[in-house]
Amino acid sequence: MLNRAPKFTDLSAKSRVKRMAESLDISIEVQMPDGGEQVTQANDHGLPIAESAPKNVLRKELHKLAKSLYDLNKAAEAAKV
């Protein structure tokens, strides 16, 4: 997982991330964007980011990750039965 990943249009940064992963011989499967000042403000006020900045890109990515983990766990439980 890569925190503060480069934006979609930043091709030079994306190539640096790819080279870094290759040089470390790892795969970066999840890239989380930088939430910016909204994340800092939510932390300072003690609020969940979902309440203080529901349209923040980091919150959306965290939501997608949580949903995929939940669905994966649910599928694994169904396979056990």
PDB file with one MODEL, atoms N, CA, C and O in Angstrom:
MODEL        1
ATOM      1  N   MET A   1       0.846  -1.160   0.000  1.00  0.00           N
ATOM      2  CA  MET A   1       0.000   0.000   0.000  1.00  0.00           C
ATOM      3  C   MET A   1       0.897   1.230   0.000  1.00  0.00           C
ATOM      4  O   MET A   1       1.888   1.299   0.726  1.00  0.00           O
ATOM      5  N   LEU A   2       0.527   2.192  -0.826  1.00  0.00           N
ATOM      6  CA  LEU A   2       1.285   3.429  -0.929  1.00  0.00           C
ATOM      7  C   LEU A   2       0.414   4.585  -0.472  1.00  0.00           C
ATOM      8  O   LEU A   2      -0.658   4.827  -1.027  1.00  0.00           O
ATOM      9  N   ASN A   3       0.881   5.293   0.539  1.00  0.00           N
ATOM     10  CA  ASN A   3       0.181   6.457   1.062  1.00  0.00           C
ATOM     11  C   ASN A   3       0.627   7.691   0.277  1.00  0.00           C
ATOM     12  O   ASN A   3       1.775   7.773  -0.159  1.00  0.00           O
ATOM     13  N   ARG A   4      -0.274   8.638   0.101  1.00  0.00           N
ATOM     14  CA  ARG A   4      -0.013   9.884  -0.622  1.00  0.00           C
ATOM     15  C   ARG A   4       0.491   9.611  -2.028  1.00  0.00           C
ATOM     16  O   ARG A   4       1.502  10.161  -2.464  1.00  0.00           O
ATOM     17  N   ALA A   5      -0.226   8.762  -2.717  1.00  0.00           N
ATOM     18  CA  ALA A   5       0.130   8.382  -4.080  1.00  0.00           C
ATOM     19  C   ALA A   5      -0.027   9.573  -5.017  1.00  0.00           C
ATOM     20  O   ALA A   5      -0.802  10.488  -4.739  1.00  0.00           O
ATOM     21  N   PRO A   6       0.710   9.561  -6.131  1.00  0.00           N
ATOM     22  CA  PRO A   6       0.587  10.658  -7.084  1.00  0.00           C
ATOM     23  C   PRO A   6      -0.796  10.683  -7.722  1.00  0.00           C
ATOM     24  O   PRO A   6      -1.482   9.664  -7.809  1.00  0.00           O
ATOM     25  N   LYS A   7      -1.182  11.867  -8.163  1.00  0.00           N
ATOM     26  CA  LYS A   7      -2.482  12.034  -8.801  1.00  0.00           C
ATOM     27  C   LYS A   7      -2.496  11.325 -10.145  1.00  0.00           C
ATOM     28  O   LYS A   7      -1.453  10.951 -10.681  1.00  0.00           O
ATOM     29  N   PHE A   8      -3.686  11.151 -10.672  1.00  0.00           N
ATOM     30  CA  PHE A   8      -3.899  10.415 -11.915  1.00  0.00           C
ATOM     31  C   PHE A   8      -3.105  11.014 -13.076  1.00  0.00           C
ATOM     32  O   PHE A   8      -2.602  10.279 -13.925  1.00  0.00           O
ATOM     33  N   THR A   9      -2.991  12.325 -13.117  1.00  0.00           N
ATOM     34  CA  THR A   9      -2.351  12.978 -14.261  1.00  0.00           C
ATOM     35  C   THR A   9      -0.851  13.168 -14.097  1.00  0.00           C
ATOM     36  O   THR A   9      -0.190  13.602 -15.041  1.00  0.00           O
ATOM     37  N   ASP A  10      -0.301  12.864 -12.953  1.00  0.00           N
ATOM     38  CA  ASP A  10       1.127  13.054 -12.693  1.00  0.00           C
ATOM     39  C   ASP A  10       1.903  11.826 -13.175  1.00  0.00           C
ATOM     40  O   ASP A  10       2.221  10.931 -12.392  1.00  0.00           O
ATOM     41  N   LEU A  11       2.196  11.802 -14.459  1.00  0.00           N
ATOM     42  CA  LEU A  11       2.823  10.621 -15.064  1.00  0.00           C
ATOM     43  C   LEU A  11       4.269  10.413 -14.612  1.00  0.00           C
ATOM     44  O   LEU A  11       4.710   9.273 -14.466  1.00  0.00           O
ATOM     45  N   SER A  12       5.001  11.486 -14.392  1.00  0.00           N
ATOM     46  CA  SER A  12       6.399  11.311 -13.961  1.00  0.00           C
ATOM     47  C   SER A  12       6.454  10.708 -12.562  1.00  0.00           C
ATOM     48  O   SER A  12       7.316   9.876 -12.279  1.00  0.00           O
ATOM     49  N   ALA A  13       5.546  11.118 -11.690  1.00  0.00           N
ATOM     50  CA  ALA A  13       5.518  10.541 -10.339  1.00  0.00           C
ATOM     51  C   ALA A  13       5.079   9.084 -10.388  1.00  0.00           C
ATOM     52  O   ALA A  13       5.597   8.255  -9.641  1.00  0.00           O
ATOM     53  N   LYS A  14       4.139   8.771 -11.250  1.00  0.00           N
ATOM     54  CA  LYS A  14       3.703   7.379 -11.383  1.00  0.00           C
ATOM     55  C   LYS A  14       4.848   6.497 -11.870  1.00  0.00           C
ATOM     56  O   LYS A  14       4.986   5.360 -11.420  1.00  0.00           O
ATOM     57  N   SER A  15       5.664   7.003 -12.776  1.00  0.00           N
ATOM     58  CA  SER A  15       6.801   6.207 -13.242  1.00  0.00           C
ATOM     59  C   SER A  15       7.839   6.035 -12.132  1.00  0.00           C
ATOM     60  O   SER A  15       8.471   4.982 -12.045  1.00  0.00           O
ATOM     61  N   ARG A  16       8.028   7.063 -11.271  1.00  0.00           N
ATOM     62  CA  ARG A  16       8.948   6.919 -10.138  1.00  0.00           C
ATOM     63  C   ARG A  16       8.448   5.861  -9.167  1.00  0.00           C
ATOM     64  O   ARG A  16       9.239   5.090  -8.625  1.00  0.00           O
ATOM     65  N   VAL A  17       7.139   5.820  -8.945  1.00  0.00           N
ATOM     66  CA  VAL A  17       6.561   4.804  -8.054  1.00  0.00           C
ATOM     67  C   VAL A  17       6.782   3.417  -8.645  1.00  0.00           C
ATOM     68  O   VAL A  17       7.128   2.479  -7.927  1.00  0.00           O
ATOM     69  N   LYS A  18       6.583   3.291  -9.940  1.00  0.00           N
ATOM     70  CA  LYS A  18       6.782   2.001 -10.599  1.00  0.00           C
ATOM     71  C   LYS A  18       8.240   1.550 -10.497  1.00  0.00           C
ATOM     72  O   LYS A  18       8.514   0.385 -10.210  1.00  0.00           O
ATOM     73  N   ARG A  19       9.172   2.474 -10.731  1.00  0.00           N
ATOM     74  CA  ARG A  19      10.600   2.131 -10.622  1.00  0.00           C
ATOM     75  C   ARG A  19      10.970   1.768  -9.194  1.00  0.00           C
ATOM     76  O   ARG A  19      11.764   0.856  -8.966  1.00  0.00           O
ATOM     77  N   MET A  20      10.389   2.491  -8.223  1.00  0.00           N
ATOM     78  CA  MET A  20      10.673   2.187  -6.823  1.00  0.00           C
ATOM     79  C   MET A  20      10.202   0.772  -6.485  1.00  0.00           C
ATOM     80  O   MET A  20      10.925   0.016  -5.837  1.00  0.00           O
ATOM     81  N   ALA A  21       9.001   0.415  -6.920  1.00  0.00           N
ATOM     82  CA  ALA A  21       8.474  -0.918  -6.643  1.00  0.00           C
ATOM     83  C   ALA A  21       9.340  -1.992  -7.296  1.00  0.00           C
ATOM     84  O   ALA A  21       9.592  -3.041  -6.704  1.00  0.00           O
ATOM     85  N   GLU A  22       9.793  -1.721  -8.517  1.00  0.00           N
ATOM     86  CA  GLU A  22      10.649  -2.688  -9.209  1.00  0.00           C
ATOM     87  C   GLU A  22      11.999  -2.823  -8.511  1.00  0.00           C
ATOM     88  O   GLU A  22      12.518  -3.932  -8.381  1.00  0.00           O
ATOM     89  N   SER A  23      12.567  -1.717  -8.065  1.00  0.00           N
ATOM     90  CA  SER A  23      13.880  -1.785  -7.426  1.00  0.00           C
ATOM     91  C   SER A  23      13.805  -2.474  -6.064  1.00  0.00           C
ATOM     92  O   SER A  23      14.765  -3.121  -5.643  1.00  0.00           O
ATOM     93  N   LEU A  24      12.665  -2.339  -5.372  1.00  0.00           N
ATOM     94  CA  LEU A  24      12.487  -3.014  -4.089  1.00  0.00           C
ATOM     95  C   LEU A  24      11.949  -4.432  -4.252  1.00  0.00           C
ATOM     96  O   LEU A  24      11.831  -5.177  -3.278  1.00  0.00           O
ATOM     97  N   ASP A  25      11.624  -4.796  -5.488  1.00  0.00           N
ATOM     98  CA  ASP A  25      11.069  -6.108  -5.815  1.00  0.00           C
ATOM     99  C   ASP A  25       9.778  -6.376  -5.032  1.00  0.00           C
ATOM    100  O   ASP A  25       9.587  -7.437  -4.437  1.00  0.00           O
ATOM    101  N   ILE A  26       8.908  -5.372  -5.061  1.00  0.00           N
ATOM    102  CA  ILE A  26       7.595  -5.484  -4.416  1.00  0.00           C
ATOM    103  C   ILE A  26       6.523  -5.060  -5.416  1.00  0.00           C
ATOM    104  O   ILE A  26       6.822  -4.480  -6.459  1.00  0.00           O
ATOM    105  N   SER A  27       5.290  -5.356  -5.084  1.00  0.00           N
ATOM    106  CA  SER A  27       4.184  -4.850  -5.908  1.00  0.00           C
ATOM    107  C   SER A  27       3.335  -3.939  -5.019  1.00  0.00           C
ATOM    108  O   SER A  27       3.003  -4.277  -3.883  1.00  0.00           O
ATOM    109  N   ILE A  28       3.003  -2.801  -5.564  1.00  0.00           N
ATOM    110  CA  ILE A  28       2.144  -1.860  -4.845  1.00  0.00           C
ATOM    111  C   ILE A  28       0.751  -2.026  -5.415  1.00  0.00           C
ATOM    112  O   ILE A  28       0.456  -1.573  -6.521  1.00  0.00           O
ATOM    113  N   GLU A  29      -0.103  -2.684  -4.640  1.00  0.00           N
ATOM    114  CA  GLU A  29      -1.437  -3.011  -5.132  1.00  0.00           C
ATOM    115  C   GLU A  29      -2.464  -1.933  -4.822  1.00  0.00           C
ATOM    116  O   GLU A  29      -3.434  -1.773  -5.563  1.00  0.00           O
ATOM    117  N   VAL A  30      -2.264  -1.191  -3.737  1.00  0.00           N
ATOM    118  CA  VAL A  30      -3.217  -0.161  -3.335  1.00  0.00           C
ATOM    119  C   VAL A  30      -2.473   1.150  -3.203  1.00  0.00           C
ATOM    120  O   VAL A  30      -1.445   1.226  -2.530  1.00  0.00           O
ATOM    121  N   GLN A  31      -2.999   2.191  -3.853  1.00  0.00           N
ATOM    122  CA  GLN A  31      -2.414   3.512  -3.752  1.00  0.00           C
ATOM    123  C   GLN A  31      -3.466   4.474  -3.207  1.00  0.00           C
ATOM    124  O   GLN A  31      -4.508   4.695  -3.824  1.00  0.00           O
ATOM    125  N   MET A  32      -3.172   5.033  -2.051  1.00  0.00           N
ATOM    126  CA  MET A  32      -4.087   5.967  -1.404  1.00  0.00           C
ATOM    127  C   MET A  32      -3.668   7.396  -1.717  1.00  0.00           C
ATOM    128  O   MET A  32      -2.501   7.745  -1.543  1.00  0.00           O
ATOM    129  N   PRO A  33      -4.593   8.223  -2.173  1.00  0.00           N
ATOM    130  CA  PRO A  33      -4.238   9.600  -2.495  1.00  0.00           C
ATOM    131  C   PRO A  33      -4.036  10.440  -1.237  1.00  0.00           C
ATOM    132  O   PRO A  33      -4.392  10.032  -0.132  1.00  0.00           O
ATOM    133  N   ASP A  34      -3.466  11.602  -1.429  1.00  0.00           N
ATOM    134  CA  ASP A  34      -3.276  12.545  -0.328  1.00  0.00           C
ATOM    135  C   ASP A  34      -4.613  13.234  -0.068  1.00  0.00           C
ATOM    136  O   ASP A  34      -5.213  13.792  -0.986  1.00  0.00           O
ATOM    137  N   GLY A  35      -5.072  13.199   1.155  1.00  0.00           N
ATOM    138  CA  GLY A  35      -6.351  13.808   1.504  1.00  0.00           C
ATOM    139  C   GLY A  35      -6.278  15.302   1.680  1.00  0.00           C
ATOM    140  O   GLY A  35      -7.308  15.973   1.749  1.00  0.00           O
ATOM    141  N   GLY A  36      -5.079  15.833   1.753  1.00  0.00           N
ATOM    142  CA  GLY A  36      -4.898  17.267   1.838  1.00  0.00           C
ATOM    143  C   GLY A  36      -5.254  17.856   3.186  1.00  0.00           C
ATOM    144  O   GLY A  36      -5.265  17.172   4.209  1.00  0.00           O
ATOM    145  N   GLU A  37      -5.540  19.125   3.158  1.00  0.00           N
ATOM    146  CA  GLU A  37      -5.817  19.898   4.363  1.00  0.00           C
ATOM    147  C   GLU A  37      -7.091  19.428   5.066  1.00  0.00           C
ATOM    148  O   GLU A  37      -7.212  19.583   6.281  1.00  0.00           O
ATOM    149  N   GLN A  38      -8.034  18.860   4.328  1.00  0.00           N
ATOM    150  CA  GLN A  38      -9.292  18.408   4.934  1.00  0.00           C
ATOM    151  C   GLN A  38      -9.063  17.306   5.964  1.00  0.00           C
ATOM    152  O   GLN A  38      -9.765  17.245   6.973  1.00  0.00           O
ATOM    153  N   VAL A  39      -8.100  16.449   5.720  1.00  0.00           N
ATOM    154  CA  VAL A  39      -7.793  15.365   6.660  1.00  0.00           C
ATOM    155  C   VAL A  39      -7.201  15.941   7.943  1.00  0.00           C
ATOM    156  O   VAL A  39      -7.558  15.528   9.047  1.00  0.00           O
ATOM    157  N   THR A  40      -6.298  16.890   7.784  1.00  0.00           N
ATOM    158  CA  THR A  40      -5.696  17.541   8.957  1.00  0.00           C
ATOM    159  C   THR A  40      -6.758  18.258   9.778  1.00  0.00           C
ATOM    160  O   THR A  40      -6.757  18.171  11.006  1.00  0.00           O
ATOM    161  N   GLN A  41      -7.664  18.966   9.111  1.00  0.00           N
ATOM    162  CA  GLN A  41      -8.722  19.679   9.823  1.00  0.00           C
ATOM    163  C   GLN A  41      -9.657  18.713  10.548  1.00  0.00           C
ATOM    164  O   GLN A  41     -10.071  18.981  11.676  1.00  0.00           O
ATOM    165  N   ALA A  42      -9.988  17.597   9.912  1.00  0.00           N
ATOM    166  CA  ALA A  42     -10.847  16.599  10.557  1.00  0.00           C
ATOM    167  C   ALA A  42     -10.170  16.048  11.802  1.00  0.00           C
ATOM    168  O   ALA A  42     -10.819  15.866  12.833  1.00  0.00           O
ATOM    169  N   ASN A  43      -8.862  15.780  11.716  1.00  0.00           N
ATOM    170  CA  ASN A  43      -8.111  15.291  12.873  1.00  0.00           C
ATOM    171  C   ASN A  43      -8.066  16.336  13.986  1.00  0.00           C
ATOM    172  O   ASN A  43      -8.234  16.009  15.161  1.00  0.00           O
ATOM    173  N   ASP A  44      -7.839  17.588  13.610  1.00  0.00           N
ATOM    174  CA  ASP A  44      -7.758  18.652  14.606  1.00  0.00           C
ATOM    175  C   ASP A  44      -9.074  18.837  15.353  1.00  0.00           C
ATOM    176  O   ASP A  44      -9.085  19.181  16.535  1.00  0.00           O
ATOM    177  N   HIS A  45     -10.187  18.604  14.650  1.00  0.00           N
ATOM    178  CA  HIS A  45     -11.502  18.779  15.264  1.00  0.00           C
ATOM    179  C   HIS A  45     -12.039  17.494  15.884  1.00  0.00           C
ATOM    180  O   HIS A  45     -13.106  17.500  16.498  1.00  0.00           O
ATOM    181  N   GLY A  46     -11.310  16.399  15.728  1.00  0.00           N
ATOM    182  CA  GLY A  46     -11.730  15.127  16.312  1.00  0.00           C
ATOM    183  C   GLY A  46     -12.953  14.538  15.639  1.00  0.00           C
ATOM    184  O   GLY A  46     -13.747  13.853  16.283  1.00  0.00           O
ATOM    185  N   LEU A  47     -13.114  14.799  14.339  1.00  0.00           N
ATOM    186  CA  LEU A  47     -14.267  14.301  13.595  1.00  0.00           C
ATOM    187  C   LEU A  47     -13.831  13.255  12.577  1.00  0.00           C
ATOM    188  O   LEU A  47     -12.726  13.329  12.039  1.00  0.00           O
ATOM    189  N   PRO A  48     -14.697  12.285  12.315  1.00  0.00           N
ATOM    190  CA  PRO A  48     -14.394  11.360  11.221  1.00  0.00           C
ATOM    191  C   PRO A  48     -14.389  12.121   9.893  1.00  0.00           C
ATOM    192  O   PRO A  48     -15.167  13.055   9.701  1.00  0.00           O
ATOM    193  N   ILE A  49     -13.526  11.722   9.002  1.00  0.00           N
ATOM    194  CA  ILE A  49     -13.442  12.425   7.723  1.00  0.00           C
ATOM    195  C   ILE A  49     -14.740  12.277   6.923  1.00  0.00           C
ATOM    196  O   ILE A  49     -15.064  13.133   6.100  1.00  0.00           O
ATOM    197  N   ALA A  50     -15.472  11.204   7.164  1.00  0.00           N
ATOM    198  CA  ALA A  50     -16.743  11.011   6.466  1.00  0.00           C
ATOM    199  C   ALA A  50     -17.751  12.090   6.840  1.00  0.00           C
ATOM    200  O   ALA A  50     -18.624  12.424   6.039  1.00  0.00           O
ATOM    201  N   GLU A  51     -17.643  12.639   8.045  1.00  0.00           N
ATOM    202  CA  GLU A  51     -18.547  13.709   8.461  1.00  0.00           C
ATOM    203  C   GLU A  51     -18.042  15.075   8.040  1.00  0.00           C
ATOM    204  O   GLU A  51     -18.822  15.912   7.587  1.00  0.00           O
ATOM    205  N   SER A  52     -16.763  15.307   8.180  1.00  0.00           N
ATOM    206  CA  SER A  52     -16.235  16.641   7.917  1.00  0.00           C
ATOM    207  C   SER A  52     -15.951  16.894   6.441  1.00  0.00           C
ATOM    208  O   SER A  52     -16.047  18.036   5.990  1.00  0.00           O
ATOM    209  N   ALA A  53     -15.605  15.863   5.680  1.00  0.00           N
ATOM    210  CA  ALA A  53     -15.286  16.026   4.254  1.00  0.00           C
ATOM    211  C   ALA A  53     -15.740  14.788   3.478  1.00  0.00           C
ATOM    212  O   ALA A  53     -14.908  13.987   3.051  1.00  0.00           O
ATOM    213  N   PRO A  54     -17.057  14.625   3.291  1.00  0.00           N
ATOM    214  CA  PRO A  54     -17.545  13.399   2.655  1.00  0.00           C
ATOM    215  C   PRO A  54     -17.116  13.208   1.197  1.00  0.00           C
ATOM    216  O   PRO A  54     -17.146  12.086   0.693  1.00  0.00           O
ATOM    217  N   LYS A  55     -16.719  14.275   0.519  1.00  0.00           N
ATOM    218  CA  LYS A  55     -16.316  14.154  -0.881  1.00  0.00           C
ATOM    219  C   LYS A  55     -14.803  14.078  -1.059  1.00  0.00           C
ATOM    220  O   LYS A  55     -14.315  14.138  -2.187  1.00  0.00           O
ATOM    221  N   ASN A  56     -14.061  13.950   0.021  1.00  0.00           N
ATOM    222  CA  ASN A  56     -12.610  13.880  -0.043  1.00  0.00           C
ATOM    223  C   ASN A  56     -12.174  12.604  -0.755  1.00  0.00           C
ATOM    224  O   ASN A  56     -12.751  11.537  -0.541  1.00  0.00           O
ATOM    225  N   VAL A  57     -11.155  12.720  -1.601  1.00  0.00           N
ATOM    226  CA  VAL A  57     -10.704  11.570  -2.388  1.00  0.00           C
ATOM    227  C   VAL A  57     -10.147  10.452  -1.510  1.00  0.00           C
ATOM    228  O   VAL A  57     -10.327   9.274  -1.820  1.00  0.00           O
ATOM    229  N   LEU A  58      -9.477  10.809  -0.427  1.00  0.00           N
ATOM    230  CA  LEU A  58      -8.945   9.783   0.473  1.00  0.00           C
ATOM    231  C   LEU A  58     -10.086   9.020   1.138  1.00  0.00           C
ATOM    232  O   LEU A  58     -10.015   7.798   1.270  1.00  0.00           O
ATOM    233  N   ARG A  59     -11.136   9.722   1.558  1.00  0.00           N
ATOM    234  CA  ARG A  59     -12.284   9.066   2.183  1.00  0.00           C
ATOM    235  C   ARG A  59     -12.944   8.107   1.201  1.00  0.00           C
ATOM    236  O   ARG A  59     -13.352   7.009   1.582  1.00  0.00           O
ATOM    237  N   LYS A  60     -13.050   8.511  -0.046  1.00  0.00           N
ATOM    238  CA  LYS A  60     -13.664   7.647  -1.060  1.00  0.00           C
ATOM    239  C   LYS A  60     -12.835   6.378  -1.277  1.00  0.00           C
ATOM    240  O   LYS A  60     -13.383   5.283  -1.397  1.00  0.00           O
ATOM    241  N   GLU A  61     -11.513   6.537  -1.327  1.00  0.00           N
ATOM    242  CA  GLU A  61     -10.645   5.368  -1.502  1.00  0.00           C
ATOM    243  C   GLU A  61     -10.691   4.444  -0.292  1.00  0.00           C
ATOM    244  O   GLU A  61     -10.692   3.223  -0.442  1.00  0.00           O
ATOM    245  N   LEU A  62     -10.728   5.020   0.906  1.00  0.00           N
ATOM    246  CA  LEU A  62     -10.846   4.201   2.114  1.00  0.00           C
ATOM    247  C   LEU A  62     -12.169   3.435   2.112  1.00  0.00           C
ATOM    248  O   LEU A  62     -12.221   2.275   2.520  1.00  0.00           O
ATOM    249  N   HIS A  63     -13.223   4.084   1.656  1.00  0.00           N
ATOM    250  CA  HIS A  63     -14.531   3.432   1.583  1.00  0.00           C
ATOM    251  C   HIS A  63     -14.496   2.261   0.590  1.00  0.00           C
ATOM    252  O   HIS A  63     -15.026   1.186   0.872  1.00  0.00           O
ATOM    253  N   LYS A  64     -13.874   2.477  -0.567  1.00  0.00           N
ATOM    254  CA  LYS A  64     -13.767   1.400  -1.555  1.00  0.00           C
ATOM    255  C   LYS A  64     -12.952   0.228  -1.022  1.00  0.00           C
ATOM    256  O   LYS A  64     -13.300  -0.932  -1.246  1.00  0.00           O
ATOM    257  N   LEU A  65     -11.855   0.537  -0.310  1.00  0.00           N
ATOM    258  CA  LEU A  65     -11.022  -0.518   0.262  1.00  0.00           C
ATOM    259  C   LEU A  65     -11.787  -1.301   1.319  1.00  0.00           C
ATOM    260  O   LEU A  65     -11.738  -2.531   1.333  1.00  0.00           O
ATOM    261  N   ALA A  66     -12.494  -0.605   2.201  1.00  0.00           N
ATOM    262  CA  ALA A  66     -13.273  -1.279   3.245  1.00  0.00           C
ATOM    263  C   ALA A  66     -14.361  -2.153   2.633  1.00  0.00           C
ATOM    264  O   ALA A  66     -14.594  -3.267   3.102  1.00  0.00           O
ATOM    265  N   LYS A  67     -15.028  -1.666   1.595  1.00  0.00           N
ATOM    266  CA  LYS A  67     -16.083  -2.445   0.949  1.00  0.00           C
ATOM    267  C   LYS A  67     -15.507  -3.691   0.290  1.00  0.00           C
ATOM    268  O   LYS A  67     -16.100  -4.766   0.378  1.00  0.00           O
ATOM    269  N   SER A  68     -14.367  -3.561  -0.364  1.00  0.00           N
ATOM    270  CA  SER A  68     -13.777  -4.730  -1.016  1.00  0.00           C
ATOM    271  C   SER A  68     -13.325  -5.764   0.015  1.00  0.00           C
ATOM    272  O   SER A  68     -13.475  -6.965  -0.208  1.00  0.00           O
ATOM    273  N   LEU A  69     -12.771  -5.305   1.144  1.00  0.00           N
ATOM    274  CA  LEU A  69     -12.380  -6.242   2.203  1.00  0.00           C
ATOM    275  C   LEU A  69     -13.597  -6.928   2.811  1.00  0.00           C
ATOM    276  O   LEU A  69     -13.555  -8.122   3.105  1.00  0.00           O
ATOM    277  N   TYR A  70     -14.670  -6.185   2.999  1.00  0.00           N
ATOM    278  CA  TYR A  70     -15.905  -6.754   3.534  1.00  0.00           C
ATOM    279  C   TYR A  70     -16.471  -7.810   2.577  1.00  0.00           C
ATOM    280  O   TYR A  70     -16.856  -8.900   2.998  1.00  0.00           O
ATOM    281  N   ASP A  71     -16.514  -7.469   1.289  1.00  0.00           N
ATOM    282  CA  ASP A  71     -17.040  -8.415   0.293  1.00  0.00           C
ATOM    283  C   ASP A  71     -16.165  -9.662   0.207  1.00  0.00           C
ATOM    284  O   ASP A  71     -16.674 -10.774   0.072  1.00  0.00           O
ATOM    285  N   LEU A  72     -14.857  -9.476   0.287  1.00  0.00           N
ATOM    286  CA  LEU A  72     -13.933 -10.617   0.250  1.00  0.00           C
ATOM    287  C   LEU A  72     -14.140 -11.526   1.451  1.00  0.00           C
ATOM    288  O   LEU A  72     -14.158 -12.749   1.311  1.00  0.00           O
ATOM    289  N   ASN A  73     -14.297 -10.939   2.622  1.00  0.00           N
ATOM    290  CA  ASN A  73     -14.528 -11.702   3.848  1.00  0.00           C
ATOM    291  C   ASN A  73     -15.864 -12.426   3.786  1.00  0.00           C
ATOM    292  O   ASN A  73     -15.970 -13.578   4.206  1.00  0.00           O
ATOM    293  N   LYS A  74     -16.876 -11.758   3.268  1.00  0.00           N
ATOM    294  CA  LYS A  74     -18.204 -12.362   3.144  1.00  0.00           C
ATOM    295  C   LYS A  74     -18.163 -13.555   2.182  1.00  0.00           C
ATOM    296  O   LYS A  74     -18.809 -14.573   2.432  1.00  0.00           O
ATOM    297  N   ALA A  75     -17.413 -13.435   1.093  1.00  0.00           N
ATOM    298  CA  ALA A  75     -17.284 -14.530   0.131  1.00  0.00           C
ATOM    299  C   ALA A  75     -16.539 -15.706   0.764  1.00  0.00           C
ATOM    300  O   ALA A  75     -16.887 -16.865   0.537  1.00  0.00           O
ATOM    301  N   ALA A  76     -15.512 -15.399   1.558  1.00  0.00           N
ATOM    302  CA  ALA A  76     -14.748 -16.463   2.224  1.00  0.00           C
ATOM    303  C   ALA A  76     -15.611 -17.193   3.237  1.00  0.00           C
ATOM    304  O   ALA A  76     -15.509 -18.413   3.367  1.00  0.00           O
ATOM    305  N   GLU A  77     -16.460 -16.471   3.954  1.00  0.00           N
ATOM    306  CA  GLU A  77     -17.379 -17.097   4.910  1.00  0.00           C
ATOM    307  C   GLU A  77     -18.401 -17.980   4.200  1.00  0.00           C
ATOM    308  O   GLU A  77     -18.740 -19.060   4.684  1.00  0.00           O
ATOM    309  N   ALA A  78     -18.887 -17.520   3.056  1.00  0.00           N
ATOM    310  CA  ALA A  78     -19.856 -18.293   2.286  1.00  0.00           C
ATOM    311  C   ALA A  78     -19.237 -19.571   1.737  1.00  0.00           C
ATOM    312  O   ALA A  78     -19.910 -20.596   1.625  1.00  0.00           O
ATOM    313  N   ALA A  79     -17.949 -19.506   1.393  1.00  0.00           N
ATOM    314  CA  ALA A  79     -17.254 -20.682   0.864  1.00  0.00           C
ATOM    315  C   ALA A  79     -17.027 -21.740   1.939  1.00  0.00           C
ATOM    316  O   ALA A  79     -16.920 -22.925   1.626  1.00  0.00           O
ATOM    317  N   LYS A  80     -16.951 -21.323   3.201  1.00  0.00           N
ATOM    318  CA  LYS A  80     -16.751 -22.267   4.297  1.00  0.00           C
ATOM    319  C   LYS A  80     -17.991 -23.098   4.561  1.00  0.00           C
ATOM    320  O   LYS A  80     -17.894 -24.249   4.987  1.00  0.00           O
ATOM    321  N   VAL A  81     -19.142 -22.526   4.314  1.00  0.00           N
ATOM    322  CA  VAL A  81     -20.417 -23.192   4.643  1.00  0.00           C
ATOM    323  C   VAL A  81     -20.796 -24.201   3.647  1.00  0.00           C
ATOM    324  O   VAL A  81     -21.838 -24.843   3.783  1.00  0.00           O
TER     325      VAL A  81
ENDMDL
END
